[in-house]
Every structure is written in structure tokens, then in C-alpha cells.
Amino acid sequence: MPLDYSKWDNLELSDDSDIEEHPNVDKKSMIRWKQRDIHEKREARKLQIAKLKSELELNSVLRPRIETIKKGVSEKGLNHYRSVQRRIKEAPSDEKPNTGSPNQPTYDMMISQLLQDVYRESAWIVDGSQIAKDGKVLDKNGGFIKERLDWHIKELNKRDLAVKAEIEKEEKEQSKKITSEGIHDGWSQSSVNKAQPSPLDDKPKIPKKKETTETIEVLNPKGVETSRQSPSTTSVETDEDESFGPLTPSAKAFANIPLGAFEKSFAFIQKDSSVLTEATHDSLLAEAFDAERRGDKGLAQRCVHQSLLVNYCRQLGRDGVGLFFQKMISRNPKSIEMFMQDFNQTYTRIATRTVEMIAEEEAAGEREQIQLVAEDPSVEIGFNLPDGPPPVDLRLEGEGTEEMDIEQVKAFLQRKWDIFQAFPDNLKNALKTEKLDEVNKVLGKMKVAEAEKVVELMQEGGMLSFR
């Protein structure tokens, strides 16, 4: 079957040389800002398309209601028109478009306003008599009102055509560039799903031996001699050539289970046994080191706790997992004591080793850090922190706010608050002091990649100010 390469015609390729640099802004920041600009324009187009489609949906609801009123006026005259107005006034329906806005008017409110406008266009009161425009007497059959209602229906139809054309234009522009959301093609082939092996069937990984010196750090030193008899032994080999991968989404969810919640851990494993791999065990321990390093002791302890559960399950095998959790859930004293002893030893080792590693790096002066420093000494870096989520009745005041979309402003403020809330507690506390030195102390303890991500999120949320 010939392959279709036409979909790659719209692939946009660029490199760092495409970025126009500014003398006062480093190139990495310019690249990030350019990427953010592309994403913001893409999101703006999505919002515009969604807004236009919601307008079509609104018109599709209003049009048949107007046509029904017009038909009633044709059959029953002005009395029907007034009865509709009276019904809306006395028993209005709360049905309205699902926009989420607290001030969103109902369909009845919109129809009521239209009926008032139509009546005002049709006639006015002169000396107690209803006189139509152009000096004609308004007939009781509502002929002029029917004309105005028909005119509004035609305007709705014209507007629908214009909106559909605009949606087609925006979607065509959106499809010019290939994004991950727009790729759905796959290979045209059939396959047979094979039975997935259990993670507990993995063979233990044989530690790599170096020709020079092999250094092994054991997280529970007391269990080294009895590692073959006890499943509670957990060890990590320090090897600069080996790096553990990041936690998978399942492993992250597994690591968020509270300490001692064995029922929840067992239920999680029954639904998703992918966390019982050796890679997950190693990644949990690596994440424990990282969390301890950045001051998130709660996450560090949870990662150690869950890594031990994975290790126990792997050592006991699939036939022993149920029995192990049965003892832990029933709080068997001997089992709980053995597990907690291993947990305390492992976490203490990680906490102690983390302090030693930071001290060694600082003493050697080799540790790379990310710090907030203004290139221009006359520029002062400040912080613009959110007080909380945006209020429901947000009002925009001041010069230049007339053209701002209040919903987009709310979305930005909500995103800003979400970013701030996701920061570690020690970083949030440092930011609240609004002191640059305190923030740099926290950034300095983070890994370079993590600190860079934090600074990028601060910029995205508009939390950095330069004055």
C-alpha cells in the first residue's frame, strides 16, 4: 500500500536561528516566549471557534421560538403577542445557554427584550391611540409586528451564514499547522493482542560491575546479611552512568496514597499492576531523593513507603501478594513492626545521604544552580503573587480595560492561582516574603531542570516583575 506523505506538507520546521534575539534578554527566554506566543495564539483561535459555535447553538434555539411567536400572531393577532409577553413576565423559564457565566441571561430574557424592541419598532403611543410608523394605524392582526419578526428571523439566518464562513476560515487556518491534537492517522494493519505478562514475572536485574571500583549504597544496612531470607531489603546502586526515568502517571498516583493506607494500595495494585515493576521501584526511590532535596518530606516518605510495598510484592511473588496485604490490612503486629522498621531505616538513610550530598556539592563548588538575577544591575526583580482564585463578580476598571474579554482575564487569573498552589510549600513560603534572596535559596536547592521549570511557570503566571 503506498504511503501518503501529503499530510507533512504543512509541517512547520524551525531552529533556534529563526529567533530574533534582544540584547537584554537571553536566547533561552526568547525561545520560551516565542513558544508561548505560538501556544497562546493557538488557544485564542480555539476560543474564537468555540465562541462562534456557541453563537450558532444560541441562534438555533432562538429561531424556532421567534417563528412560533410569528405564527401565533398570524393566527390570533396582537392578543397572542401580549400573552407571550405576559407569560414571560409572570412565569419566566430559567433555561439558559450553558456558558458557566453567573450573569448569563436566560432564553426568555432574550426573547422578552426582542419582543419589546419589535413593539417599539412597530408603533408608539400618541394621544392614547396606537399609531404605526409612517402614519399608518397599527391593525389588530399585528401585520407590522409580523413583518418585524420576519425581518429579525432573516437577520439571524444571514448571521448564521457569516458565522459558518468565519468558522470555516478559522478551522482552515488551524489545520495549516500540524500539532499533536491533529494527528490521528495510523498504520493500516491488523494485530493480535497477546496476553500481557505480569510485572512480577520480571527477572531480577543483575547489578553492573565496574572494572575499577564498585560502590553499593544499601538503604537498610541491617538487612544486608538477611537479604535472601527477608523481602524487606531495599538497595540502590549509585552509578553515574545510570539514571532512573521519571515516574509514570500510574506511579505518581500510587505515590500519593497516604502512609499506612494498605487497603488503598492493595486496591490500586489490583486495578493497575504496572506499578509492580523494578523500574517503578527504582523511580520511586529516585523521586524520594529529589523530594527530600527540595524539602518535600511528605512526598519523600510516601515514595519510600510505596517503594517498599513494591519490593515486598516482587520478592514474595504473585502468590504471596494477597497474603502480605491481608496481614498488613489486619495490622498484624509482627508484620507491621518489620515493615515500619524497614521504612524508618530507609527514609533515614535517604534524608541523611541527601544532606551529605548537598554539603559535598557546596564544598566542591561544582553544583550548578538556577538563580533569579537581573542582567541590568539597575533593574530590581519583584514578585506579583495571586491572593486567591478570581472572584465570581470580577470587574475590570481603568484605562484600556474596555476591549478586554472578562472570561479570558478570569481564565488567566485562575491559571495563575493554580500554578502558585502547585508549587512546593517551601517555595510558596519564600515567594510570600517577596524577598529575592529567599526565593533564590529555594531555587538553589532544586535540580537545574526543576528550577528552570519553576521559573518558566512564574513567567507564565505573570508572577515576576522587573522595575
Salt bridges, closest charged atoms under 4 A:
GLU21 OE2 - LYS27 NZ 3.87
ASP37 OD2 - LYS41 NZ 3.40
GLU40 OE2 - ARG36 NE 3.95
GLU43 OE2 - LYS46 NZ 3.52
GLU55 OE2 - ARG159 NE 2.63
GLU95 OE1 - ARG65 NH2 3.19
ASP108 OD1 - ARG65 NH1 3.87
ASP108 OD2 - ARG87 NH1 2.82
ASP117 OD1 - ARG120 NH2 2.36
GLU121 OE1 - ARG148 NE 2.90
GLU121 OE1 - HIS152 NE2 3.57
ASP150 OD1 - LYS70 NZ 2.88
ASP150 OD2 - LYS154 NZ 3.42
GLU155 OE2 - LYS158 NZ 3.35
ASP160 OD2 - ARG63 NH2 2.18
GLU170 OE1 - ARG45 NE 3.24
GLU171 OE2 - LYS53 NZ 3.30
GLU173 OE1 - LYS176 NZ 3.24
GLU181 OE1 - LYS46 NZ 2.74
ASP185 OD2 - LYS7 NZ 3.74
ASP201 OD2 - ARG318 NH2 2.85
ASP202 OD2 - ARG314 NH1 3.90
GLU217 OE2 - ARG353 NE 3.55
ASP239 OD2 - LYS208 NZ 3.77
ASP239 OD1 - LYS210 NZ 3.65
GLU242 OE2 - LYS205 NZ 3.09
ASP282 OD2 - LYS205 NZ 3.53
ASP282 OD1 - HIS281 ND1 3.11
GLU287 OE2 - ARG294 NH2 2.88
ASP290 OD1 - LYS447 NZ 2.99
GLU292 OE2 - LYS297 NZ 2.55
GLU356 OE1 - ARG353 NH1 3.32
GLU360 OE2 - ARG353 NH1 3.29
GLU361 OE1 - ARG293 NH2 2.32
GLU361 OE1 - ARG367 NE 3.02
GLU380 OE2 - ARG467 NH2 3.96
ASP425 OD1 - LYS428 NZ 3.63
GLU438 OE2 - LYS441 NZ 3.66
GLU450 OE2 - ARG294 NE 3.47
GLU452 OE2 - LYS28 NZ 3.87
GLU460 OE2 - ARG415 NE 2.96
